[in-house]
Amino acid sequence: MIKLGVLISGSGTNLQAIIDRIADGTLDASIELVVSSRADAYGLLRAQAAGIQTLTMDKSFYDEDNTADRIIASEMRYRNVDYILMAGYMRMVHEPLLAAFENRVVNIHPALLPSFKGAHGIQDAYDYGVKVTGVTVHFADNRYDCGPIIAQRALAVQEGWTVDELEAEIHKIEHVLYPEVVGLLAADRVRVRENGTVEILPE
Ligand code: GRF
């Protein structure tokens, strides 16, 4: 059983997908703490409904150099967390957290990295007119949407889709792919090679 910490800023549907897979026995994991960078994040209510401890980091914690990351790192270490999942966390993670959890901070991005980094990956891919986009799960580093890629799933963009339709399809994939990756981590099947690529070990 692996212990998870989850970082959110918003609706928390990816958090919910992981809560659900733990509850139905698909994932051998527990969520020890949910940290939100926003007090009004709906994901906090999802965590509380599942009986998970929460911590809200006031905006001021992010003003000073790395204070938020230092507090998050110590809260996660105190709870013996194995992996930290960023799930719609609209903040960058920095050295205090990355050093304490080397190759143990994971992010999900709603596009096929390295394309369409940033906060508007779905809209940007849609506006560009790509015919294939998708979802990426990767280890985080101190740059936005960079770091070793663990898993990707592609989605063919259908003629006539609105951006909302594309978004709905992307989220469906996210809610399957993120729990799958957590399953790989729980089974200790994810290894980062020296060159920064990721090997998925056979079962
Ligand atoms: C997801 O699309 C994720 O890929 C991106 O932010 C969104 C978070 O959605 N990083 P939710 O808060 O999990 O519903």
Boltz pocket constraint, residues with backbone or C-beta under 6 A from the ligand:
constraints:
  - pocket:
      binder: B
      contacts: [[A, 8], [A, 9], [A, 10], [A, 11], [A, 12], [A, 13], [A, 14], [A, 15], [A, 43], [A, 86], [A, 87], [A, 88], [A, 89], [A, 108], [A, 109], [A, 110], [A, 174]]
      max_distance: 6.0
